[in-house]
Amino acid sequence: MFRRLVLEDSVTLVTMVAFITALTIYLAFAWRALRMKRPQITRFENLPFDTPTPAADGGESGRPSGPASASGPSARFSATT
Amino acid sequence: MSDRKVTLEFNDKVVRQFLLATVVWGIVGMLVGVLVATQLNFWQVNFNTAWLTFGRLRPLHTNAVIFAFVGNMMFAGIYYSTQRLVKARLASDFLSQLHFWGWQAIILAAAVTLPLGFSRGKEYAELIWPINIAVALIWVVFGVNFFWTLARRREPSLYVAIWFYIATIVTVAMLYIVNHLSLPTSFTHSYPVFGGVQDGLVQWWYGHNAVAFFLTTPILGIMYYFIPKAAERPVYSYRLSVIHFWSLVFVYIWAGPHHLLNTALPGWLQTLGMTFSLMLWAPSWGGMLNGLLTLRGAWHKLRTDPVLKFMAAAVTFYGMATFEGPLLSIKSVNALAHYTDWIIGHVHAGALGWNGFMAAGMIYWLLPRLWNKPLYSVPLANLHFWLGTVGILLYVAAMWTSGIMQGLMLNATTDNGTVLAYPNFIDTLNAIRPMMLMRVIGGALYLVGFLLLAYNAFRTIRGAQAVNGTVEVFAEDEAETAPERLGAYGTFVNPPVFFVVLGVGFSCAWMFGSDAVSLGGFIGTLLSAALAFSHWESRGKAWANWYDRLLVNCAPFTILTFIAVAAGGLIQIIPTMVAHQATNLEDRRQFVYTPLELAGRDMYVREGCYNCHSQMIRTLVPDVLRYGDYSRLGESIYDHPYQWGSKRTGPDLARVGGKYPNIWHLRHMEDPRAISSGSNMPAYPWLLANRTDVTALPAKIGAMRALGVPYPNWTPGQIQARVDEQAKAIAADLRAAGATVAPEAEIVALVAYLQQLGKFEDLRAKSGPTVASRE
């Protein structure tokens, strides 16, 4: 279709190189995310609860509380409340 | 640190303003949506009135829903959550108000200009250039206000929602500016600087990523803030949210070419778009699962809490739409689905389900908190939810059925694939009429549900006292919690960035260099990878330290996010700009439009014909059997804007030129049903009465010349003479066929344009393109 067929053929490599580059950078960030320490995660995930929010009934409520004895995410959450 | 506490009052006034604007513009956008859906069933609803025709109102619907409804919702959510996440009031009340009122003025300007036919002729980018500039300026105001607020934050860490907001701001700015680059010919008209395939690629780089970074990433940020707040528990996996963010940023931006599969777009771009679209499955579903699993242990609340109902359903629709998107990006699936209602169903699963329901959930959550009064009626909100859900399901099911049915019929062949099974396009249209009607019912149900929200909001707010949120902070927090600065040196001079730049540089040499350079590039790429790995093995802490500091330094974070999204676009756009020019064509090149044809083409754009007619015959047997030889890139190389289209409510027009006599086109535009029984196309009687604006042509042709279209340097008199000559010939032909129409009538120019569609210069036979050679 175009005279510059050589360039056309060359740029087909772009798909592979783009894929590898994006995947590499993405894997690097994913690796860092997976290596995040528990206290760091707990701190980040509770940021939305650092600022008290009024209750929906027009009253006041501070941070929501989770079951102190629970395990898993609720326990992580309650540790900061 | 001082122990003196102060109470910080958030700027919730602007949040309330954006919230109410969301409700108002949501109603407008959905109302116009129901109207245009009705027009497709009942052509009479076009009212034979120019500013009420489908082609002009459909852009109003899409722009109102995207920029007015979701835009206002996004700003409300971002401003509310950001202030609380960073423990700082919005930096400037003035900028906040300028942002709000500026945005509403833009929406009003769009609502006036689009029905009047002022359009750039590109989907979701129709607004004329003065409004484009206003959008860019107001977006900058938004960005300055946002980043200034981050600079004054009392919380050093940036929650993942903020990351999504940052990506939104920088990416939308980049996309919007590039895709709206235009050369004005008057205060209300311009030509895009890109033409043909370049314009198509840039358009869908923008169009796809408008979905990604205007309709998805900000709403994901809102999801990551409001679902934990509503469910009263933190996000299921913060690690997953981080991976979700980076994978979306790196992958989404590449997927635009999947809107142009099986077209004349070069194959490598189609492959690139399809590959990255398929990759999107993983992060999208990761994000969806993260949102849904945040409700772990709180599922029982869905029985009573409309907020969680809406948000859970919204995330589910997000998952459904993002499963469907990659599926539709597979070339063979796309061959069936493209140009049909299936795409419309897919888009509305996202717009109504994901965006609309997240908006509703957020509004119901915010109303009591911003006005310090319980929601007027929870049962009414629940009724809204069920009306909306049934409405979406009806709509989407109807469009899936309609799209698959019409796609199958249009592609069906007999006699070993040599003859079309349904050669008459109208037959396929009549087959989907029941589904088109069901869409109206589904859409109307959704609108009724949203009207209930508006009533609920009105009754909640009436008599209530607006309140601003507050938080107690230490007086000196702002200074003492300032994060460790990374600085320009620290941002760019570090192992991760160094090795990435090295690797990309050698890769480019490998790809584009000659033999020796290419070999060196290949070896260098391998060495870079090996060096990077060994350095990371031995000095991994340096890599980790840079990343950790990056997360609390919003400026470097923003710059690197911008580079990540820009790279995806540049790799697609630059080779297209370099290689795909008219001078490089070797088989076919379109004729340069005559002045009269150019005027007719502007009418085609003004009336929004591209909303229903494509000008791209795909490299598929049924397309070729139905419409003629497949389209080549060169046949639209001078089209500013390109008009390949994305939907075939009517047949493709790429080779309609010369297929019918002039009188056929005149009668068809005057009364489509007189020519094509059962057509749902609006009538265009004003084209016979209005006169072609020839005085605008010198400026338009001058702009075309500046854009590289090889027009001679005509004087206005020469242009007028050419217009007169061609118009008189067409008018005489029409008169001979029994229709008396003035040569100055707009219909004459439009007929001139339609009759040249599909005409091209065969470069294998001769060389040298000019208007003169055609004449």
Interface residues (C-beta under 8 A of the other chain):
Chain A: M1 F2 R3 R4 L7 E8 S10 V11 T12 L13 V14 T15 V17 A18 F19 T21 A22 T24 I25 Y26 A28 F29 A30 R32 A33 L34 R35 M36 I41 R43 F44 E45 N46 L47 P48 F49 D50 T51 P52 T53 P54 A55 A56 D57 G58 P64 G66 P73 S74 R76 F77
Chain B: S81 R84 L85 K87 E155 S157 Y159 V160 A161 Y225 P228 K229 E232 R233 P234 V235 Y236 Y238 R239 L240 V242 I243 W246 S247 F250 V251 W254 A264 P266 G267 W268 T271 L272 T275 F276 M279 R296 G297 W365 P368 R369 N372 K373 P374 L375 V467 G469 V471 P496 V500 G503 V504 S507 W510 M511 F512 A544 Y547 A564 G568 I571 P575 V578 A579 H580 N584 L585 E586 D587 R632 L633 G634
